[in-house]
């Protein structure tokens, strides 16, 4: 595996962790925000993973 591929993989992992952390942070805010933002965040992650899997 080339160093460019490893760098891209590392960045992908870091961005995924940041997104998961952000969704977790927002989910622990007042309950009125939990369902819509968590569902929207999960939809974005699933869409990104779907695009990656389709390649």
C-alpha positions, 0 to 999 in steps of 0.5 A: 500500500502506498504512502498516499493510500495510507494517508487517505485512510488515516484522514478518513478514519480521523474524519469518521471519528470526528463525525461520530464524536460530533453526533455523540456530543449533539445527542447529549444536548436537550432531548428536543434535538436528539432524534432529528439531529441523530437521524440526520447525522446517521443518514449522512454517515450512511450516505458517505459509506454507501458512496465509498462502497459503490466505488 
